[in-house]
Amino acid sequence: MSPTIPLNSLLRHIEPLQDELVAISDRVIRSGYYVLGPHVEAFENQFARYCSVDHCVGVANGTDALELSLRAVGVEAGDRVAVVANAAMYSTSAVLAIGAVPVFIDVSDDATMAPASLRTTVASEPVRAIVVTHLYGRLADVSSIAGIARTKGITLIEDCAQAHGARDASGRAAGSFGDIASFSFYPTKNLGALGDGGAVVTRHAEIAARVRQLRQYGWGQKYTNELAGGRNSRLDELQAAMLSAMLPRLDEWNSRRRDIANHYSTAIRNAAIEVPPVAAEEFVAHLFVVRTQQRDRLRGHLSDHGIGTDVHYPLPDHRQPCFNGRYGEVPLPRTERDARTVLSLPCFPELTDIEVERVVNACNRF
């Protein structure tokens, strides 16, 4: 039997960089700077330029990036924050950590926030902020959502954890549309560290300054806590140095991901499997997600052919047991549909053409 095709392979991804990353580790160790030193500053400047914004603040992980973004723009306990419910509780958890209230918005056919659903919600109830998630690496209809936010005077936060490098037709990058944006550098991300890491980006100097305080206890000066909600959330020197080395390769990696995804979209021809449309730079193919009414059968079929799959994500936020049924009656029909039908296929830059064809052929034989 042929070797199993994994859903993702961090070992394959990092192996060609191993010698370079070992050398970087040695330089950082010898530098004597391990937290908030020159490597963090260099990466922050580099990543801000990449996102076409003025400011980047490195933090410990993507979840902190979301929460600190909310706090930096003034979201407080009791405020209502619009979020999608199909993204594994990440944005919702950040909202809850502040004591704010999630307001769940349904999604469009591309699995990102539906502007029509958002428009209806903000017309009927107060919303302090919107978190728009670029899910699966696909840029949401963020221009329409930003227009709604401007009209209503609502703060817009982008969740870019799966969308490093996604750009609209004009070349505008994920992270540059909202008032503030959060990124994760978890190892499986399109730009992943060798451990946890995250960042917040913004055009606004005063917001960036608040994030810098919040990531280090809320200090205005050492040992003087001026801002409530601060914590220890710092991107370390080692991860920053490694991310700086990997960032110049990101567009090439994204291009390979997109090529694989677009080949799947054109070559998988099975009425039981709904594939996403062919895409341009608005999609960086963090995940390639199909829909099928026969998910368990398809997963079993692909497993029998040595192909790894996963479900992103099987339980919507509003159905999570932590809510004890509080949001059980919230109507989110497209979100519910996706929870029943989505399935992720292997899609990562080091996937070989032969492996891609094995996935295509197995899907077409289902």
C-alpha positions as a printed Julia matrix, in Angstrom:
366×3 Matrix{Float64}:
   0.0    0.0     0.0
   1.21   3.54   -0.75
   2.35   5.69    2.19
  -0.33   7.68    3.97
  -0.82  11.24    2.74
  -1.07  13.43    5.88
  -3.47  16.32    6.2
  -0.37  18.41    6.96
   3.29  17.72    7.67
   5.29  20.12    9.79
   8.33  17.87    9.48
   8.34  18.19    5.68
   7.79  21.93    5.98
  10.66  22.6     8.38
  13.19  20.03    7.2
  14.56  22.13    4.27
  15.05  25.04    6.71
  16.58  23.01    9.51
  20.21  24.08    9.13
  19.24  27.75    8.78
  16.97  27.62   11.83
  19.62  25.87   13.91
  22.07  28.64   13.0
  19.47  31.26   13.95
  18.96  29.52   17.3
  22.68  29.65   17.95
  22.83  33.37   17.14
  19.91  34.16   19.44
  21.39  32.1    22.27
  24.73  33.87   21.9
  23.1   37.31   21.7
  21.99  37.4    25.31
  18.57  38.83   24.27
  15.67  36.44   24.79
  12.51  38.54   25.35
  11.53  41.82   23.63
  14.92  42.36   22.08
  16.22  43.26   18.61
  14.85  40.16   16.84
  11.3   40.94   17.97
  11.65  44.55   16.89
  13.04  43.5    13.5
  10.23  41.04   12.89
   7.59  43.55   13.96
   8.92  46.07   11.43
   9.17  43.4     8.72
   5.66  42.03    9.27
   4.09  45.51    9.45
   5.57  46.28    6.02
   4.33  42.95    4.68
   0.78  43.77    5.83
   1.05  47.38    4.57
   0.32  48.86    7.99
   2.35  51.11   10.25
   2.53  49.03   13.42
   3.0   45.42   14.47
   3.16  44.2    18.08
   4.36  40.66   18.74
   2.46  38.7    21.41
   2.54  35.19   22.83
  -0.14  33.54   20.69
  -3.09  34.17   18.4
  -5.73  33.97   21.13
  -3.99  36.68   23.13
  -3.73  38.69   19.91
  -7.52  38.6    19.59
  -8.21  39.45   23.22
  -5.64  42.24   23.38
  -7.02  43.65   20.11
 -10.49  43.82   21.67
  -9.14  45.45   24.82
  -6.96  47.91   22.89
  -9.95  49.29   20.97
 -11.95  49.71   24.16
 -14.24  46.68   24.28
 -15.35  46.15   27.87
 -17.43  43.76   29.93
 -21.04  43.77   28.78
 -20.27  45.1    25.29
 -21.76  43.16   22.39
 -19.33  41.86   19.76
 -20.36  40.37   16.42
 -18.54  37.11   15.6
 -19.05  34.05   13.42
 -19.82  30.72   15.08
 -17.94  28.4    12.7
 -14.34  29.09   13.78
 -13.71  26.82   16.78
 -14.48  29.36   19.54
 -11.29  31.37   19.0
 -12.9   34.79   18.6
 -15.73  33.85   20.92
 -13.28  32.82   23.65
 -11.51  36.18   23.39
 -14.84  38.0    23.69
 -15.83  35.94   26.73
 -12.44  36.51   28.39
 -13.24  40.21   28.58
 -16.76  39.62   29.86
 -18.23  40.9    26.61
 -21.17  39.21   24.88
 -20.83  37.34   21.56
 -23.43  38.15   18.93
 -23.41  35.33   16.41
 -23.61  36.17   12.7
 -24.3   33.59   10.0
 -21.89  32.94    7.15
 -22.01  33.09    3.37
 -21.36  30.19    1.01
 -17.62  30.86    1.35
 -17.84  30.18    5.13
 -16.98  33.77    6.1
 -19.22  36.37    7.75
 -22.26  37.19    5.64
 -22.62  40.96    5.19
 -26.41  40.65    4.83
 -26.69  38.79    8.13
 -24.43  41.35    9.82
 -26.4   44.26    8.39
 -29.67  42.84    9.74
 -28.18  42.3    13.18
 -26.61  45.74   13.62
 -29.81  47.39   12.42
 -31.76  45.82   15.26
 -29.37  45.67   18.23
 -26.31  47.57   19.5
 -22.9   46.15   18.6
 -19.65  47.63   19.95
 -17.24  45.75   17.66
 -17.13  43.27   14.79
 -14.58  40.45   14.5
 -14.39  39.32   10.87
 -12.59  35.97   10.47
 -10.85  35.16    7.19
 -11.59  31.47    7.6
  -9.64  28.7     5.86
  -7.33  31.34    4.37
 -10.08  33.02    2.36
 -10.46  36.8     2.56
 -13.97  37.59    3.75
 -16.08  40.23    2.02
 -14.25  42.64    4.26
 -14.87  45.73    2.12
 -18.64  45.32    2.53
 -18.26  44.56    6.23
 -16.0   47.6     6.69
 -18.65  49.73    5.01
 -21.28  48.5     7.46
 -18.92  49.18   10.36
 -18.21  52.73    9.18
 -21.88  53.52    8.68
 -22.75  52.36   12.17
 -19.61  53.64   13.9
 -18.58  50.11   14.91
 -14.95  49.1    15.46
 -13.73  46.45   12.99
 -11.24  43.77   14.07
  -9.81  41.27   11.58
  -9.01  37.73   12.67
  -6.23  36.79   10.23
  -5.01  33.65   12.01
  -5.52  31.57    8.85
  -4.97  34.23    6.22
  -1.36  35.46    6.26
  -0.77  37.01    2.85
  -4.33  36.91    1.48
  -4.98  39.94   -0.74
  -7.94  41.42   -2.57
  -7.95  42.2    -6.3
  -6.24  45.55   -5.67
  -3.43  43.88   -3.7
  -4.61  45.05   -0.3
  -3.52  42.61    2.4
  -5.44  40.85    5.14
  -4.88  42.86    8.3
  -5.04  46.27    6.61
  -8.83  46.67    6.32
  -9.92  46.97    9.94
  -9.03  49.22   12.85
  -6.84  46.41   14.17
  -6.03  42.82   13.2
  -4.73  39.71   14.94
  -2.47  36.93   13.64
  -1.43  33.55   14.96
   1.94  31.96   14.25
   1.01  28.53   15.59
   3.18  25.98   13.74
   0.43  24.82   11.34
  -0.35  28.35   10.11
   0.74  29.56    6.68
   3.45  31.48    8.53
   4.15  29.29   11.54
   6.74  29.46   14.28
   8.34  26.49   16.01
   6.09  27.1    18.99
   3.36  29.55   19.91
   3.4   33.13   18.72
   1.08  35.88   17.57
   0.9   39.5    16.52
  -1.41  42.48   16.37
  -1.19  44.93   13.46
  -2.8   48.34   13.03
  -2.49  51.65   11.23
  -3.12  53.57   14.46
  -0.21  54.54   16.69
  -2.35  55.0    19.8
  -3.91  51.53   19.45
  -0.48  49.96   18.92
   0.79  51.73   22.04
  -2.04  50.26   24.1
  -1.3   46.76   22.81
   2.37  47.2    23.75
   1.31  48.1    27.27
  -1.25  45.31   27.53
   1.21  42.62   26.42
   3.44  43.51   29.38
   1.14  43.76   32.4
  -0.37  47.09   31.36
   2.83  48.88   32.31
   3.23  52.54   31.45
   6.7   52.28   32.91
   8.38  49.35   34.61
   6.33  48.06   37.57
   3.65  50.73   37.06
   0.41  49.12   35.84
  -1.62  51.78   34.06
  -3.98  49.71   31.89
  -6.43  47.13   33.21
  -6.46  43.82   31.4
  -2.71  43.56   30.86
  -0.82  40.29   31.07
   2.47  38.63   30.23
   2.06  37.99   26.49
   5.32  38.48   24.64
   6.65  37.0    21.41
  10.08  35.65   22.3
  13.32  36.44   20.5
  13.85  32.92   19.16
  10.44  32.66   17.5
  10.72  36.2    16.13
  14.09  35.45   14.53
  12.77  32.28   12.93
   9.66  34.05   11.65
  11.85  36.74   10.1
  13.69  34.03    8.18
  10.48  32.37    7.0
   8.46  35.46    6.06
  10.26  36.01    2.7
   9.15  32.5     1.7
   5.49  33.01    2.61
   4.21  34.17   -0.78
   5.84  31.2    -2.5
   4.33  28.81    0.03
   0.92  30.44   -0.41
   1.21  30.17   -4.19
   1.88  26.43   -3.94
  -1.04  25.98   -1.56
  -3.31  27.87   -3.96
  -2.13  25.82   -6.95
  -3.0   22.61   -5.11
  -6.39  23.99   -4.05
  -7.26  25.2    -7.54
  -6.28  21.84   -9.01
  -8.6   20.11   -6.55
 -11.37  22.53   -7.49
 -11.08  21.72  -11.18
 -10.1   18.03  -11.06
 -12.44  16.65   -8.4
 -15.58  15.81  -10.32
 -18.0   14.0    -8.08
 -21.58  15.08   -7.56
 -21.34  13.99   -3.91
 -18.46  16.38   -3.19
 -18.9   20.17   -3.38
 -15.58  21.92   -3.96
 -14.9   25.65   -3.52
 -14.42  27.76   -6.64
 -11.05  28.44   -8.22
  -9.52  31.45   -6.5
  -6.83  34.1    -6.9
  -4.79  35.83   -4.19
  -7.83  36.34   -1.96
  -7.33  32.68   -0.97
  -4.11  31.36    0.58
  -5.5   27.85    1.11
  -4.71  27.44    4.77
  -7.23  24.61    4.52
  -8.95  23.06    1.51
 -12.47  22.34    2.67
 -15.15  20.49    0.7
 -18.76  19.83    1.59
 -20.52  16.5     1.4
 -23.75  15.04    2.77
 -21.85  11.76    3.25
 -18.96  12.99    5.37
 -18.4    9.88    7.47
 -18.49   7.64    4.41
 -16.1    9.89    2.49
 -13.69  10.07    5.43
 -13.7    6.31    5.68
 -13.18   5.93    1.93
 -10.24   8.32    1.93
  -8.74   6.67    4.99
  -8.93   3.32    3.23
  -6.89   4.93    0.43
  -4.27   6.26    2.87
  -5.44   9.88    2.84
  -5.69  11.95    6.01
  -8.66  14.27    6.6
 -10.15  16.35    9.41
 -13.27  18.37   10.16
 -12.86  22.15   10.58
 -15.13  22.53   12.55
 -17.71  20.01   13.8
 -19.47  21.96   16.56
 -20.48  25.61   16.09
 -19.73  28.06   18.87
 -23.39  28.65   19.74
 -23.82  24.89   20.3
 -20.79  24.49   22.58
 -21.62  22.91   25.94
 -20.07  25.81   27.86
 -23.15  27.89   26.99
 -25.64  25.41   28.47
 -28.09  25.98   25.63
 -28.1   29.79   25.98
 -27.76  30.31   22.22
 -29.57  27.17   21.11
 -32.33  29.09   19.37
 -30.05  31.47   17.44
 -30.82  30.88   13.73
 -27.58  30.2    11.85
 -28.65  27.86    9.03
 -25.5   28.07    6.89
 -23.25  27.68    9.91
 -25.22  24.59   10.97
 -25.04  23.18    7.44
 -21.28  23.53    7.34
 -20.85  21.85   10.73
 -22.62  18.81    9.29
 -20.93  18.7     5.89
 -17.4   20.19    5.82
 -14.3   18.03    5.37
 -10.67  19.16    5.0
  -8.4   17.47    2.45
  -4.57  17.51    2.48
  -3.24  20.9     1.35
   0.24  22.1     2.3
   3.17  23.41    0.26
   5.27  20.25    0.39
   2.49  17.99   -0.91
   3.77  16.35   -4.1
   1.97  16.35   -7.44
   1.68  12.57   -7.22
   0.01  12.86   -3.82
  -2.35  15.52   -5.1
  -3.44  13.21   -7.91
  -3.95  10.38   -5.43
  -6.36  12.61   -3.48
  -8.18  13.64   -6.67
  -8.52  10.06   -7.89
  -9.72   8.79   -4.54
 -12.38  11.52   -4.38
 -13.52  10.79   -7.92
 -13.82   7.07   -7.14
 -16.03   7.73   -4.11
